[in-house]
Amino acid sequence: MKDFLRALITPLVRYPEEISIVSTQKNRQQVLEIHVDPEDMGRVIGKGGRRANAIRTIMKARASQDGGRILVEIVD
């Protein structure tokens, strides 16, 4: 799932080498925390949070195919 999320985010940012994704488990749910360069934060979140919501929707759909649950957090 981390690789899939990285593939989604990489084309959006200017500094792809700064992408860091941390995976943890919380209440039978996988939590993925995205850390990007501060300049790229707006690019990942998008106008009004639309891009962030789209990323979360795609990841939830992907996780449900595998029978799991996922939460994506964008951390500054």
N, C-alpha and C positions, 0 to 999 in steps of 0.2 A: 504494500500500500504506500510505503514511503517513496518508492521509485515512481509509482504512478502519479503521486502528488507532485514530486519534483518535476516530472515531465509536463505537468499542467502549468507550473509556475515559471519554469525556466524561460519560456519565450516572452514573458511579461516584464522581466526585470533587466536592468542595465548591467548589474553585477551578479551574474549567476554563480560565481565562485563564493559569494557571501551567503548563499542559501544554506540554512541549517534546519533540519527537521528532527525533532525529538519525539520519540514514541514512548508512551506510558500506558498502563492499564488502570482503569478506574471503574469500579462497579460493573464488571463484565463488558466494558466498553473501551475500545482503543481510542486514546487521545493523541492527536498529532499536533504538535506546536511548531508553527512556522516562524523562523527568525530570518529576516532579510536586512539588507543595508537600509539605513534610515531614509535614504533618497528613494528607494524602491517601495517603501511602505504604501504610498498613495497608489502606485501602479498595481499592487496586489489587492488592495482594498477596493479601489475603483470609486467612481462617482456615486455617492450615497450608499456605498457598501454593496453595490450590485455585483461587482466582480467577486467579492468575497462570498456573497450568498450563492453565486453560481458555482464557485469552487466547492463549497460545502455540499450543495445539492448533488453535484457529480460524484463526490466522494461517498456520500451516503448511498447513492444508487449502486456504486461499485461494491461497497461493503455489503449491501443487502444481497447482491448476487452470490457472495461468498458465505452468506448466512451470519454475518457479524454486524456489529454496530460501531459507529465511528463518530468522533467529534473532532472538528478541525478548528484550532485557535490560532489567530495571528497575533504574535507577541512582539512588542517593540523593545 
